[in-house]
């Protein structure tokens, strides 16, 4: 370790290094790529800062004048990036480091000017750093080390493409350190692609998680969730506390209620700008705010110096999020409390998440109003102000108060001042949900064998009630039940064994013809480890009557057995269609002329010897010599029945040709062509008599109308917009109504 870094640690108060810091500073790993798995709050930031010391400083103890960056540290969120920048600033302060940051939400011009002035270490978020690289505002030719902090979170947030682009632009001879709480397949693939023979460093504890954190599961009524949050904050009175919510709407709701109750609270969610989020965290560090209400993404990776309490107002969706939330406290050897608000609706979810996280939580009710008041009293009596000497500036007022008031009055005033300082606690209803009871030790037992196993259809869910009924015992008297292929084994309390055998009788046979036998020693199946998940043996056969799947030792499910009743369809037996065998025709821009020849094709002709030759429709009707369609002559139509149109007036008394029926009344029917003609108007009759000389279809002055005018001239009112007010409803004499009808002439 460089002496300048050691001096910085001593000045900061470090006496010993954490396990992850000792692991990454091992001299055997110097200069190698590392893939580190460490818990949240284990000192990873200082760890990779120490690991990069020899890579960045070389043989010296300080940096040369700043020019192109020597190291990149990439973090998933803006808050975590700024926190890493602060940690590395004091760690490399004695080495003369120049830091720069490239994070979203900040002014990009200021970042560009800082990069132009030069920097030794650049801390950035993936998206903003990629923008600088594409714009050419950062020079990566001198990069010696790259650190990916919280790599699993960056992949979960969708930064994989950005990370691959950044690592592809960095020099190949760089040193790459990857830190991640978990190492899923995606992280392993990224490490294999962009690291060179990376050494795996694991400092995760397999038995316990967050030994410095006390987990408390608080059972509350469904309608007392927010009140329980207030009482929890009042009970612990932590210098800094975080309340986690799942949505932004819940963050705003809790923030408003806590603010109305007198808490100094700030909000932290994705809808805030970078400046607002920075101010909120700075208020927590300065002591101007004591409670921060945040979502999971916004609070990822933040580190507050006096954070002693984490409250889960809403349970997370998985155990990994629970660990990341709780990891905000209990950091670097400090103690912390993680409180889960558990209502009756989410009790099963809380039990499942704690089990998956391998955490042992203390179950109980949320702090009541009396418990909060008792805690306030204990804090008041334990306050060191009672034992501190009286200052000279206070002596005059103290003497005056002691002279004016009795000790009882002074004590009452002290209690009242304390009550004004803190908000009053909430009265909570009794919780209807009880904490899950821990499983008791089974005690001395004996084993019985059952003549039947999985092959005979024996199942736990059916065997258990049969044994309880036949042996006159309860399910609490029975312990483990192990079912193998051809036999089963049942554990029974030793104190109930004699009564159980007496109830079964001499034949020791139960329902279904199963015979039991007492064993002298436990069977080999008794030591079989319990699978990590619920076995399928007690779920009955699968759909279709098939036996359930077997569970392997170690908790992994066995592969699905092949289906014998239906052969598996072999998709590979059928040759795949080769799309490239047939050339694709270009799309025609217009219809091809009929004279063009048809395109050649590899397909056989439509007609074949096996199919009958196509015959005309008329041939099927019995016509032996159908007329070809091409010889069709429209003049061959049969003559029209009835007299032609030019035959003159119709003689309805002539019956030689078929005609329409004679209409009733003796009047001849109007010919079909006459239906289209309209009777003459008065003007037409006047023209016929010579009284009017204006030809039909002429306008005013006898001039013919223009093109498009109707042949008969305009009838009624002329087209176009009428002058004056529009006509209203008929019969309405008011304004806008219709005019009165004209009087008839004559």
C-alpha angles and dihedrals in degrees: 000000000000115000093231090057092046091052090051091052092049092049089050092054100255111154100165134015124242119247094260091049092051091047097052093044093056107132090225090065096048112133095007130116113256135206104196127191112194137152122256113271095024096121099264094152094058088040097061089038089060092042091056093049098095092038094055103032098038112189095340133078098229141039127263118240110302117264127134115006118271099194139026123206113191121195130178100234137036094239093052091047092053090046091052089049092055093048094050091044094063093037093056096030094108089048091060097246123182112208130200133181134208109189134148119261094037127103107276092206092060090050091050092051091049090052091048090054089053136252137202099209126025120198113197148157116243099248098048093043091054090052091054092048093050091047091049094237095127128055114216099178093102097046111136101170138024124194123196107198118195090004094174091056092050091055091047090053092054101255096130095109091048092050093049091049093049094047090047091056094050121089115274094230092061125118114245123202117187120192121189136158090221132020108217124173093272092056092047091051092050091049093049092051101045104025130073114227092326117205114228115229117187123183098161116128112234096200106044138019122217100352090190093057123085112211118209124184109201118200113213137165117268093252096045100064097110093040089053089055090055093049092047092053091046094047096055100029090197118189089236128014135175124210111200123210132178100226139035091239090058090048091055092046096051092042092054094048095047091048091052090052093056102261118143095235138166130191128229118191140135094261092067122092122246092256092052092049092048091050091049093053092044090053089055092050094046094049095244088117127033103182127054120191109200147159124239098257095045094051096044110134099352117146122203118187099225102030104143102153135052118185120194102209088176123025116247122244096246142015094254091062089049090055093047091049094048091045090073087081131044092046126159094000098316121131122239144172127230111196122193118202102217120187124186091261095060102033094108090047091052092050092050095048093048091049093050090049090050091234129149109214128189108239121212144117124292116266110281125219091260091051091052092050091049090051090050090052093050091050091049094052092045093050110120091223089088091063102037117104119255113260121229091243089057099042096086096051092042092054091047093051092046090052096047101042138040122243090254091055092048091050091049091050090051091053092048093049089052091050090053091050096058132042118249117261123246126251108238128205120237111276113246094200117081124212114257110264116237115244113258123225111270096225131207112351146172130217132232128194122221121209097233138057144176093309090056092051097256112160133180095235091056100035095053098061091042092056093044092051098042096042097039093235135124129239089256089065091057121075129179121001116201120190120194130175100280104007142036133211128209128195117216133182111262091228091059098042098093094048090046093054092045091054092050094053131216096307092054090213126144136188114310094032094280114154123208128208129187115238125217094212132025113269124246090254090064090075094049109124116246113250118249091239133042108282120237093229092094095047097075129236120324123255111297096034097282120146118258122262119272121242119230122224110269097040101280119131118240119244117271111271117240118262111244098182094064123033115235113253111246105219092181093063091072112076113243118245112256106220094187095059092081118053114235116241118236114248110260116238093206139005112288118238117260092239093067116104118248114258116261117252137188091228118104121254119279094244118070135175093248094059123070118249117262114260130199119258093243092058091064089055092061099264106137095192109040116189113246116249092234091060094056112136119193089207089068091075113123115259117271114261117239130025119321122253092258095053092105126233117356117252104215092190092061109097099177093097127040112256139162119294116272110255122245119264096044094271118126116248118252111254116249092247092055093060089075094056120088124214118263118269125227090261092053091052090050091053091049091054092048094245092118120043099183108112119238113270097026122127131218114327093023094281118140117250124255128260115299097024115132115262095237095049125239117320121201118350118002120252122257135062110327118231121243127018119338118256118261131205119322115268094018109128097187128097113310092015128125121281119254114268117268120252115252116256121254 
